[in-house]
Amino acid sequence: MPKAKRFKLMETGEVRTRFAPSPTGLFHIGGARTALFNYLFAKQKQGSFVLRIEDTDVERSKPEFEKDIIASLKWLGIEWTEGPDINNGCGPYRQSERVKTYEKYLKRLLAENKAYYCFCSPEELEAKRQDQMARGQAPKYDGKCSSLSAAQIKKNIEADKKFVIRLKIQEKKIIFQDVIRGKIEFDTKLIGDFVIAKDIRTPLFYLAGAIDDYEMKISHVIRGEEHISNTPKQILIQEALGFLKPVYGHIPLILAPDRSKLSKRHGAVAVMEYKKAGYLPEALVNFLAFLGWNPGGEREIFSLSSLVKEFSLENVQKAGAIFNQKRLDFINGFYIRQKSIEKLTEFCLPYLIEAKFIEPVNNKTKVAKNYKIIETGEKISSSFLGKIIGLYQTRIKKLSEITDFVDFFFKKELNYPKGLLKWQNMDWPEIVSILSELEKMLSAIKKQNWNLTNLQNILLLGAEKLPNRGYLLWPLRVALTGKESSAGPFEVAEILGKEKVLQRIKEAKEKND
Ligand code: GLU
């Protein structure tokens, strides 16, 4: 019956999707992927994307988790057209504020004898369940309370007997066409009369969701594969209430590389943890889109707006999507390289502050212009910090990595790991003589001529006398950075400045390795 109507709804172009998270924990990347697919599909069809907060579980739902969902989605750029903060006529958009609506429908189901009060105790239900299983039957409710008389129900309620409300179902096959998984069939024989509410004001997830999808005129329910088994129950509720049925699409699970379900034990799963680790929102969005969707072809880089154009539900796979950290890092590195130095600096500064390398001076604006190097007390401008950060733009895969690369710029003194100053078969006296040679060459450069080209010309000329450039450039680079790998010695020397360069060479010589 509702089929024709459903297609009419879609033909009018009214695609309405929703993302319906439960605020019971930190917002997970799996949720972000579901939100993204719903957003992309709605946006592509010029439809609406609803954010609905499913907070009926009073004990586990917390306002701070709702805040985390909202902040994470906003950070990712996944914006809803209707939600707790934007009422477009179908609100409120928090289930805890919709109890009256659920009550109205529950009363209707009870009055029409499509649902009934069940007073069976948990112990009784458990004993029956055990018995059914022992007889090799699928455990389900036996319908005992479906035939209680109105008088019996009244008496039980007056006696304060605990109850739940169950939906009365007929034995039949439920068939629905999943946009991603094709035809799905369920036998209601396996379900039995299931619980839809704990009491008249406390609907369970199946009921609240089915009512809200109808009331909010949702045309497509796109959600995780773990919800497939809820769909027949929700279809039964829709049928009992004479609702239009939305189109369903169940997107695949996200799996860890070992093919187990991705969880905390595999590392970060909360969106905000990715932000903290220095992933860019556009990289995470690009990456999440590929968790289950593939446009075919070689192209890997998609902005949010190009995803809106290219995304298709039909191209979403059924098989679990493997979370490949290397791919995320690769994509993030790509977006980091696209940033202007100013932007990259702005993004990296908080990590340098957190690492206690620098602190803002007279900070009145969001992004301070002037900083102080904590160890040395020197003043440093954000544009100068930009030069340091820029040296590593092509090397970092996530913003947080910047601190390990640039720490030596902010240290008073460096530690030289044993033997690191040594190039090939050099011995210590040779290193000292090279370092002394470097001191001479570099002291001769006037401060105003201290620039990349001069440093390069003078040092390369000096290296010509040696068996290879490494004899000069390796000890120099290590003396300046204390690191096995870093940006090139000319770039580092230019930024450190004459005084510090000479100071560090002197200190390296004194190391007596
Ligand atoms: N609130 C449910 C969850 O967080 C989603 C329900 C749905 O998408 O229908 O898993």
Residues whose N, C-alpha, C, O or C-beta is under 5 A from the ligand:
A	BS01	LIG	A20 P21 S22 E54 G209 R223
